[in-house]
Amino acid sequence: MKSAENTDSAPQRNDGKEFAQTYLGRFGAVLPLLVMIGSMIVMVALGYRSSRNFWAAGFFCLIAGFLVYKDKEDFTRTVTSGLRDHVLAFMTACFLLAGVMSQILAKSHLVDALLYILSRAQVPLGLIPLICFLISTILSTSTGSAATAVNATGPILLPLAVGMGCDVNLICGAILAGSCFGDNLAPISDTTIASSLTQEVDTMKVVRSRLKYSLIAGACASIGYVIVGVISSSGKTVKAPDIDSGYLPNLVFLIVPILAIILMLRKQGVITAFLVSELVGFVMLFAFGYLDWTKLVDADEGLIPSAFNGMTGSIIFLFFIFIMVSIISRAGVLDMVLNLMKRHASTGRTAEAAAGAMVSIISIAISSGTSAITFCGPIIRKLLRPFRIARTRCANILDGLGCGVGYLVPTNPGCLNLAAVAVASGVVGKGFNPITFVGYNFQSIALVVVFWGAILTGWGRKYETEEELLADGASID
């Protein structure tokens, strides 16, 4: 009888160690997770959708964990253990460096050079949506930032395309779709970094394996923009734009992201690739006269402070995500879910479907694919690891559905940002709403179809051996 009592009071984890003891039993163990998700949903409903708003949700989770943990010293150790996670440390460094890369290319006037080529190509009106999609794709893939692509291309492409006679909703959809393409695929994108590192796999391995999914989705989106563009432009005449040719030499700035990708392919490491390519970018900005010492370090508008400040929201939210995962993992929540999956998800397909449903639902609930990927990544890794599904596959499902579903939610920060840019550019009135153009985001729609098709049919599914997992430094439960 005594043995049974000890078992009830100190349940065992899958690795034989004891769970942390919590008030309210299993409900107390899962309460921090429920508080965090619930807080984010409430904030989104009230219009607070920034990752900075989600800091409060993370803090509420921390309070809930403190209240339900019986051993407060154990709770403190659990929190610090989450902050010591090597994946968190590496992601933080990568996020900061990705912000610098984005700022370098934003200041390079690369988009102006691309627009000059467009203005001289005499493209038929029906192909303008496709061109807008491709320009946004190039910029988002180069910078790894959807926000940079929207903010750099929107103020120029929207007045240009609408002035030529294109439908504003179609052009907004094309810009958003191109931004999604790079956010999903670029090796320096925050979602790519988050999806690969939370799944414990090399970033370039993920990009190479993801290429076929992204290109298929991109091809489908391109066909969609040609068809809809031609239909919507029927009977209209194109108005030739006048673009300054002075920025044409700025195409040379494509060297910066290309160099980063080459270094990654040569297995030099993400941080090395970032630092080397960014040093080259700094030299080029100085040479072109776009940068001086003040513009580099000024606390308010300097390139480096602005880059780091732009990533602060995501990084602090990331801290709370890893703290939350550590709290619920120590209390046994992940083991409970894992044991449930072992009973009901007997195949790779059902396990992938559960993971896909999770990231899709969270993307809708908190209106942000990036936050959903960051939130779900560590949990999905623990859920899928026992099935030995290739980690590149796990990262692709996480990122593909996070970006696909996330950019189709009208309250997504990227959608709201684009609507604000459209209003500021003067092509629409103040009442302009993302609901009118998210349906034209053919890239996100295609990503959802492609990845759910891959999950249900098994296309591209691969498994890893124990030796392959250990070779890359990943532990096995």
Backbone torsions as a table, in degrees:
resi	resn	phi	psi	omega
1	MET	NA	-40.6	179.9
2	LYS	-61.8	-40.0	179.2
3	SER	-62.6	-41.2	-179.7
4	ALA	-63.9	-39.6	179.5
5	GLU	-63.1	-40.9	179.9
6	ASN	-64.6	-36.0	179.2
7	THR	-66.0	-39.5	-179.6
8	ASP	-67.3	-39.6	-176.0
9	SER	-80.0	-21.5	-178.5
10	ALA	-135.5	72.4	-179.6
11	PRO	-59.0	153.7	-174.7
12	GLN	-99.7	141.9	173.9
13	ARG	-80.2	172.7	179.1
14	ASN	-62.1	-26.5	179.9
15	ASP	-91.9	8.5	175.5
16	GLY	92.4	-10.9	-179.5
17	LYS	-84.7	162.1	-178.1
18	GLU	-81.5	146.8	171.7
19	PHE	-74.7	159.8	169.2
20	ALA	-70.3	142.5	-179.3
21	GLN	-87.1	134.8	-177.9
22	THR	-129.3	150.1	171.9
23	TYR	-69.9	153.8	179.4
24	LEU	69.5	13.3	174.0
25	GLY	63.5	-135.6	-177.3
26	ARG	-65.2	-33.7	177.7
27	PHE	-64.1	-40.0	176.9
28	GLY	-63.4	-35.6	180.0
29	ALA	-66.0	-37.8	-177.0
30	VAL	-91.1	-8.7	-176.0
31	LEU	-57.4	-43.0	179.1
32	PRO	-57.7	-39.4	178.1
33	LEU	-65.6	-45.4	-180.0
34	LEU	-63.0	-39.7	179.1
35	VAL	-63.6	-42.3	-178.3
36	MET	-66.8	-49.0	179.5
37	ILE	-63.9	-45.9	-179.3
38	GLY	-60.6	-41.5	179.4
39	SER	-63.3	-41.4	-180.0
40	MET	-66.1	-40.9	179.3
41	ILE	-63.2	-43.1	179.3
42	VAL	-63.6	-43.6	-179.3
43	MET	-64.1	-40.8	177.3
44	VAL	-61.4	-43.3	179.8
45	ALA	-62.6	-30.3	-179.5
46	LEU	-89.3	-0.5	177.2
47	GLY	96.0	5.9	178.2
48	TYR	-97.9	96.8	-169.0
49	ARG	-117.9	2.6	179.6
50	SER	-76.0	152.4	175.2
51	SER	-61.9	-25.3	176.3
52	ARG	-67.8	-34.5	175.0
53	ASN	-64.1	-32.7	-177.3
54	PHE	-73.1	-10.6	173.8
55	TRP	-57.9	-39.4	-179.6
56	ALA	-62.3	-39.4	178.2
57	ALA	-62.0	-40.2	177.1
58	GLY	-63.9	-39.5	179.2
59	PHE	-67.5	-39.5	177.1
60	PHE	-62.5	-38.2	176.7
61	CYS	-61.5	-42.4	179.7
62	LEU	-61.6	-42.9	179.0
63	ILE	-64.3	-43.6	-179.8
64	ALA	-61.5	-42.2	178.3
65	GLY	-62.8	-41.8	179.4
66	PHE	-61.8	-40.9	-177.1
67	LEU	-70.2	-35.1	-175.2
68	VAL	-89.2	-21.7	178.7
69	TYR	-72.5	127.7	178.0
70	LYS	-73.5	-41.0	-179.4
71	ASP	-95.9	104.0	-175.6
72	LYS	-69.1	-30.8	176.6
73	GLU	-67.7	-38.5	176.2
74	ASP	-63.6	-38.6	178.1
75	PHE	-61.6	-44.0	179.6
76	THR	-61.7	-44.0	178.6
77	ARG	-63.1	-37.5	-179.6
78	THR	-66.0	-42.4	178.8
79	VAL	-62.4	-48.9	-178.9
80	THR	-67.0	-30.3	176.4
81	SER	-64.0	-40.3	177.1
82	GLY	-63.2	-38.3	-179.5
83	LEU	-73.8	-20.7	179.5
84	ARG	-86.7	-2.9	-176.8
85	ASP	-55.9	129.4	-176.7
86	HIS	-66.3	-29.6	177.7
87	VAL	-66.5	-41.2	177.4
88	LEU	-60.9	-44.8	-179.2
89	ALA	-61.7	-43.8	-178.6
90	PHE	-68.7	-40.7	178.8
91	MET	-63.2	-38.7	179.3
92	THR	-61.4	-46.4	178.5
93	ALA	-61.9	-43.4	-178.8
94	CYS	-65.7	-40.1	179.0
95	PHE	-61.8	-43.3	-179.8
96	LEU	-63.4	-43.7	-179.3
97	LEU	-69.9	-33.7	176.6
98	ALA	-64.7	-35.2	176.9
99	GLY	-63.9	-38.8	177.9
100	VAL	-65.6	-44.0	178.9
101	MET	-58.8	-43.3	-179.9
102	SER	-61.6	-42.9	-179.6
103	GLN	-65.9	-38.6	179.3
104	ILE	-59.6	-47.8	-176.4
105	LEU	-75.3	-27.6	176.5
106	ALA	-66.6	-35.6	-178.8
107	LYS	-84.9	-4.4	-175.6
108	SER	-84.3	-9.0	-177.1
109	HIS	60.1	31.9	178.3
110	LEU	-62.2	-39.0	-178.5
111	VAL	-64.6	-33.4	178.7
112	ASP	-65.7	-36.8	177.4
113	ALA	-65.6	-40.6	179.2
114	LEU	-66.0	-37.8	-179.7
115	LEU	-69.3	-32.6	177.0
116	TYR	-63.9	-41.6	177.3
117	ILE	-61.0	-41.7	178.5
118	LEU	-61.2	-42.4	-176.3
119	SER	-67.3	-24.3	-178.5
120	ARG	-97.6	-6.6	-176.8
121	ALA	-84.4	-11.0	-179.2
122	GLN	51.6	53.3	-178.5
123	VAL	-73.8	136.7	176.1
124	PRO	-58.6	148.9	-176.0
125	LEU	-56.7	-37.4	-178.2
126	GLY	-65.5	-18.5	-179.4
127	LEU	-97.7	-4.2	-179.5
128	ILE	-59.2	-43.1	176.8
129	PRO	-58.2	-39.0	177.6
130	LEU	-63.5	-43.7	180.0
131	ILE	-62.8	-41.6	177.0
132	CYS	-61.5	-41.3	176.5
133	PHE	-60.8	-44.9	-177.2
134	LEU	-68.9	-40.6	178.5
135	ILE	-63.5	-44.4	178.1
136	SER	-64.4	-36.1	177.0
137	THR	-62.7	-46.3	-179.8
138	ILE	-60.7	-46.2	-176.4
139	LEU	-69.6	-41.2	-179.1
140	SER	-69.1	-35.9	178.2
141	THR	-71.1	-34.5	179.8
142	SER	-70.7	-42.7	-175.6
143	THR	-91.4	-20.6	-175.2
144	GLY	73.0	16.5	-174.5
145	SER	-133.8	119.2	175.0
146	ALA	-67.9	-38.0	-179.4
147	ALA	-62.8	-40.7	178.2
148	THR	-64.1	-41.9	179.6
149	ALA	-62.6	-44.5	179.7
150	VAL	-64.0	-47.9	-175.4
151	ASN	-72.8	-24.5	179.9
152	ALA	-87.6	-39.5	-176.0
153	THR	-90.0	-34.8	-175.6
154	GLY	-54.6	-52.6	-177.2
155	PRO	-62.7	-19.8	-178.7
156	ILE	-103.0	-47.6	-176.6
157	LEU	-67.4	-39.8	-177.1
158	LEU	-62.8	-53.4	177.2
159	PRO	-62.8	-35.6	179.8
160	LEU	-63.9	-53.5	-175.9
161	ALA	-68.8	-43.6	179.7
162	VAL	-66.3	-37.9	177.1
163	GLY	-64.4	-27.4	177.8
164	MET	-81.2	-10.9	176.9
165	GLY	114.8	8.8	-178.9
166	CYS	-83.2	155.9	176.8
167	ASP	-73.4	129.9	-174.0
168	VAL	-64.7	-36.5	180.0
169	ASN	-67.8	-37.9	178.5
170	LEU	-65.8	-41.4	179.7
171	ILE	-68.3	-40.8	175.8
172	CYS	-59.5	-43.8	178.1
173	GLY	-61.4	-39.1	-179.6
174	ALA	-67.5	-42.0	178.5
175	ILE	-64.5	-43.7	179.1
176	LEU	-63.7	-40.0	180.0
177	ALA	-64.7	-43.9	177.8
178	GLY	-63.2	-37.8	177.1
179	SER	-63.8	-39.7	178.2
180	CYS	-65.2	-38.1	-179.0
181	PHE	-56.6	-52.5	-178.9
182	GLY	-68.1	-37.0	179.2
183	ASP	-62.1	-35.2	-179.3
184	ASN	-78.0	-35.1	-169.5
185	LEU	-106.9	-35.3	-171.6
186	ALA	-57.0	132.8	179.5
187	PRO	-66.0	-18.2	179.4
188	ILE	-101.5	9.8	177.4
189	SER	-75.5	145.6	178.9
190	ASP	-63.4	-34.5	179.9
191	THR	-71.2	-37.4	177.3
192	THR	-65.0	-44.4	179.1
193	ILE	-62.9	-46.2	-178.4
194	ALA	-64.6	-44.2	-177.5
195	SER	-67.3	-37.0	-178.4
196	SER	-76.3	-43.8	-177.0
197	LEU	-71.2	-36.4	177.7
198	THR	-69.4	-21.6	176.3
199	GLN	-96.9	6.0	173.4
200	GLU	61.0	50.6	-178.0
201	VAL	-144.2	150.9	-178.7
202	ASP	-60.1	135.5	-175.6
203	THR	-60.3	-44.2	-177.5
204	MET	-69.5	-28.8	172.8
205	LYS	-61.9	-41.8	179.2
206	VAL	-64.5	-45.9	-178.5
207	VAL	-61.4	-43.7	179.7
208	ARG	-63.2	-40.9	-179.6
209	SER	-74.9	-25.0	-178.1
210	ARG	-81.9	-19.5	-171.6
211	LEU	-54.5	-43.9	-176.2
212	LYS	-65.1	-37.8	178.5
213	TYR	-67.2	-45.5	-177.6
214	SER	-66.4	-40.3	-178.4
215	LEU	-69.2	-37.1	176.4
216	ILE	-63.5	-45.6	178.3
217	ALA	-63.5	-40.9	179.2
218	GLY	-65.1	-38.4	178.1
219	ALA	-65.1	-42.8	178.2
220	CYS	-63.4	-41.2	178.5
221	ALA	-63.5	-42.3	-179.7
222	SER	-60.8	-44.8	177.9
223	ILE	-61.4	-41.1	178.5
224	GLY	-61.0	-41.5	-179.1
225	TYR	-71.2	-31.5	175.7
226	VAL	-66.8	-47.7	-177.5
227	ILE	-63.8	-53.1	-178.1
228	VAL	-66.7	-36.9	179.5
229	GLY	-63.5	-44.4	179.6
230	VAL	-65.5	-43.3	179.9
231	ILE	-63.4	-45.5	-175.8
232	SER	-71.5	-21.4	-177.7
233	SER	-96.6	1.3	-177.5
234	SER	-58.0	125.9	177.9
235	GLY	86.3	-1.8	179.3
236	LYS	-98.7	153.3	176.8
237	THR	-109.4	139.1	-177.9
238	VAL	-78.2	142.4	176.4
239	LYS	-105.9	119.3	-174.6
240	ALA	-68.3	127.2	179.2
241	PRO	-83.4	161.9	177.5
242	ASP	-119.8	107.0	-176.6
243	ILE	-115.9	139.0	179.6
244	ASP	-65.5	132.1	-179.0
245	SER	-83.9	-3.6	-174.2
246	GLY	-63.9	-21.8	-177.3
247	TYR	-93.3	1.3	-177.7
248	LEU	-55.8	-41.3	178.7
249	PRO	-61.1	-16.9	-177.0
250	ASN	-70.5	-6.2	173.7
251	LEU	-58.8	-21.4	-179.5
252	VAL	-62.9	-20.6	179.9
253	PHE	-68.0	-10.6	173.2
254	LEU	-62.5	-18.1	177.5
255	ILE	-59.3	-35.4	-174.7
256	VAL	-61.4	-57.1	178.9
257	PRO	-68.7	-32.6	178.8
258	ILE	-63.2	-41.0	177.9
259	LEU	-62.0	-41.6	179.2
260	ALA	-61.1	-43.2	-179.3
261	ILE	-66.2	-41.3	179.1
262	ILE	-61.4	-43.9	179.9
263	LEU	-63.7	-39.1	177.0
264	MET	-64.7	-41.9	179.0
265	LEU	-63.7	-29.4	177.8
266	ARG	-86.3	11.9	175.4
267	LYS	60.0	39.6	176.9
268	GLN	-85.2	-8.4	179.9
269	GLY	95.6	147.6	-176.0
270	VAL	-63.4	-45.4	-177.1
271	ILE	-65.7	-42.4	176.7
272	THR	-61.2	-44.4	-179.7
273	ALA	-61.2	-43.1	178.0
274	PHE	-61.3	-52.0	-173.1
275	LEU	-64.1	-44.5	-179.1
276	VAL	-64.4	-47.9	-178.3
277	SER	-66.7	-34.0	179.2
278	GLU	-72.3	-33.2	173.7
279	LEU	-62.2	-42.4	176.2
280	VAL	-62.0	-42.0	178.9
281	GLY	-62.0	-40.9	177.5
282	PHE	-61.3	-45.8	179.8
283	VAL	-59.5	-42.7	-179.3
284	MET	-66.8	-40.8	178.3
285	LEU	-63.3	-41.0	175.9
286	PHE	-63.6	-41.9	-177.8
287	ALA	-65.7	-35.2	180.0
288	PHE	-82.8	-6.2	179.2
289	GLY	82.7	13.3	-179.2
290	TYR	-88.8	-6.4	-173.6
291	LEU	-143.8	139.0	168.2
292	ASP	-136.4	-177.5	-174.4
293	TRP	-60.4	-41.2	-179.2
294	THR	-64.6	-45.9	-179.3
295	LYS	-68.1	-15.7	178.9
296	LEU	-84.8	-39.8	-170.1
297	VAL	-119.1	-3.2	-179.1
298	ASP	-54.1	133.1	-173.4
299	ALA	-63.1	-29.7	-176.4
300	ASP	-92.7	-44.1	-173.8
301	GLU	-125.6	4.6	-179.6
302	GLY	-64.5	150.9	-176.3
303	LEU	-59.7	-50.5	-176.2
304	ILE	-68.3	-49.2	176.7
305	PRO	-59.3	-39.5	179.4
306	SER	-64.6	-40.3	179.8
307	ALA	-63.1	-46.8	-179.4
308	PHE	-67.8	-40.5	179.5
309	ASN	-62.1	-36.5	179.8
310	GLY	-66.6	-23.2	-178.8
311	MET	-98.9	-6.3	-176.0
312	THR	-59.1	-43.3	-178.6
313	GLY	-58.0	-46.6	-179.1
314	SER	-67.4	-39.8	-175.7
315	ILE	-68.3	-45.1	179.6
316	ILE	-65.4	-39.1	175.7
317	PHE	-62.1	-37.6	177.8
318	LEU	-61.0	-41.6	176.7
319	PHE	-55.7	-47.2	-178.5
320	PHE	-66.6	-33.5	177.6
321	ILE	-61.4	-47.1	-178.1
322	PHE	-70.0	-32.8	174.3
323	ILE	-64.5	-44.9	179.8
324	MET	-60.5	-45.9	-179.6
325	VAL	-61.9	-40.3	178.5
326	SER	-64.4	-41.5	-179.3
327	ILE	-63.8	-49.5	-176.8
328	ILE	-74.9	-28.6	177.4
329	SER	-67.8	-44.5	178.9
330	ARG	-63.7	-30.0	179.9
331	ALA	-85.6	-4.9	173.8
332	GLY	98.2	5.2	-176.9
333	VAL	-64.8	-46.1	-178.2
334	LEU	-64.8	-36.7	177.4
335	ASP	-65.8	-37.7	177.7
336	MET	-62.3	-45.9	179.7
337	VAL	-65.7	-40.2	179.8
338	LEU	-62.0	-44.8	178.5
339	ASN	-64.1	-36.5	177.5
340	LEU	-64.1	-42.7	179.1
341	MET	-65.3	-36.8	179.5
342	LYS	-63.2	-30.8	179.6
343	ARG	-79.9	-34.3	-173.1
344	HIS	-111.6	-21.6	179.0
345	ALA	-109.3	85.4	-174.2
346	SER	-88.2	-6.4	-178.4
347	THR	-128.9	163.9	176.5
348	GLY	-62.1	-34.3	-178.1
349	ARG	-64.3	-47.7	-178.8
350	THR	-67.3	-33.9	177.4
351	ALA	-66.4	-43.1	178.0
352	GLU	-65.4	-39.2	179.2
353	ALA	-61.9	-40.3	178.1
354	ALA	-64.3	-42.0	178.9
355	ALA	-65.9	-43.3	178.9
356	GLY	-63.2	-41.1	178.6
357	ALA	-65.0	-38.8	-178.2
358	MET	-63.2	-51.3	-177.4
359	VAL	-68.5	-32.1	178.1
360	SER	-66.8	-46.0	-178.8
361	ILE	-65.0	-44.2	-179.7
362	ILE	-65.7	-36.6	178.0
363	SER	-61.5	-40.4	178.3
364	ILE	-71.4	-42.4	-174.6
365	ALA	-63.9	-41.3	-176.0
366	ILE	-107.7	7.4	172.8
367	SER	57.8	30.8	-178.9
368	SER	-153.4	115.5	177.6
369	GLY	-65.8	-39.9	-179.5
370	THR	-62.0	-47.2	179.2
371	SER	-64.9	-37.2	179.9
372	ALA	-65.6	-41.2	178.7
373	ILE	-63.2	-45.6	178.8
374	THR	-63.2	-39.9	-178.4
375	PHE	-70.3	-47.4	-172.4
376	CYS	-83.1	-25.3	-172.7
377	GLY	-51.0	-57.2	-179.0
378	PRO	-61.5	-34.9	-179.3
379	ILE	-69.8	-46.3	-178.9
380	ILE	-63.6	-34.7	177.7
381	ARG	-60.1	-44.4	-179.6
382	LYS	-69.0	-30.9	-179.0
383	LEU	-75.0	-38.0	-173.9
384	LEU	-92.7	-18.0	-176.6
385	ARG	-55.5	-43.2	-179.4
386	PRO	-62.5	-22.5	179.6
387	PHE	-85.1	-7.5	176.5
388	ARG	58.7	27.5	173.6
389	ILE	-67.3	138.3	-176.9
390	ALA	-51.4	134.1	-175.4
391	ARG	-66.2	-28.7	174.6
392	THR	-63.0	-38.4	178.3
393	ARG	-64.8	-43.8	179.0
394	CYS	-61.2	-44.3	180.0
395	ALA	-63.9	-37.7	-179.3
396	ASN	-67.1	-42.6	178.0
397	ILE	-63.3	-43.7	-179.5
398	LEU	-60.3	-49.2	-176.6
399	ASP	-76.1	-41.9	-177.9
400	GLY	-61.0	-44.8	180.0
401	LEU	-80.7	-30.2	175.9
402	GLY	-62.9	-47.2	178.0
403	CYS	-73.4	-40.7	-177.9
404	GLY	-62.0	-55.4	-179.2
405	VAL	-71.1	-42.6	-175.2
406	GLY	-56.9	-43.0	-177.3
407	TYR	-81.2	1.4	174.9
408	LEU	-100.1	-3.3	178.0
409	VAL	-88.9	119.1	-175.7
410	PRO	-57.2	-26.6	-179.7
411	THR	-88.6	6.4	175.4
412	ASN	-60.1	138.3	-179.4
413	PRO	-54.6	-36.8	178.5
414	GLY	-64.8	-39.8	178.1
415	CYS	-66.5	-44.4	179.6
416	LEU	-65.1	-38.2	178.3
417	ASN	-62.5	-44.1	-179.7
418	LEU	-65.3	-39.7	177.2
419	ALA	-61.9	-40.3	178.4
420	ALA	-65.6	-39.4	178.1
421	VAL	-64.0	-40.2	179.7
422	ALA	-63.3	-42.0	178.4
423	VAL	-65.3	-44.6	-178.5
424	ALA	-64.9	-29.5	-179.3
425	SER	-77.1	-12.9	176.0
426	GLY	88.3	5.8	-177.1
427	VAL	-86.6	-14.3	178.2
428	VAL	-138.3	168.2	178.7
429	GLY	-85.7	177.5	-175.2
430	LYS	-66.5	-22.6	-178.9
431	GLY	-83.5	7.9	-176.6
432	PHE	-61.0	131.9	-173.6
433	ASN	-124.8	139.0	179.0
434	PRO	-58.2	-22.2	-179.9
435	ILE	-56.5	-30.3	-175.9
436	THR	-75.3	-17.4	-176.4
437	PHE	-124.4	-9.0	-178.7
438	VAL	-63.3	-28.0	178.3
439	GLY	-67.6	-16.2	176.2
440	TYR	-91.9	5.0	176.4
441	ASN	-83.1	78.8	-173.4
442	PHE	-68.6	-26.5	179.1
443	GLN	-65.2	-45.9	179.8
444	SER	-65.9	-41.2	177.6
445	ILE	-59.8	-44.0	-179.5
446	ALA	-66.0	-38.4	178.4
447	LEU	-61.4	-42.6	179.0
448	VAL	-61.7	-45.3	-179.5
449	VAL	-65.4	-45.0	-177.4
450	VAL	-62.8	-47.1	-174.8
451	PHE	-76.0	-34.9	174.6
452	TRP	-70.6	-33.0	174.3
453	GLY	-63.1	-41.2	179.4
454	ALA	-66.1	-37.7	179.3
455	ILE	-66.3	-47.4	-174.0
456	LEU	-74.0	-32.9	-178.8
457	THR	-94.0	-18.0	-177.8
458	GLY	86.2	4.5	-179.2
459	TRP	-60.3	124.6	178.0
460	GLY	83.9	-0.9	-177.8
461	ARG	-74.1	128.3	177.6
462	LYS	-131.9	158.0	179.7
463	TYR	-120.5	155.2	179.3
464	GLU	-112.6	146.2	174.8
465	THR	-82.7	166.9	178.2
466	GLU	-61.4	-36.7	179.4
467	GLU	-64.7	-39.8	178.8
468	GLU	-65.6	-38.2	178.5
469	LEU	-66.1	-44.7	-178.8
470	LEU	-70.2	-29.5	-178.6
471	ALA	-63.6	-31.5	179.9
472	ASP	-95.2	10.0	174.7
473	GLY	84.1	12.5	-179.1
474	ALA	-92.5	134.1	176.6
475	SER	-80.6	158.4	-179.5
476	ILE	-121.9	131.7	177.5
477	ASP	-75.3	NA	NA
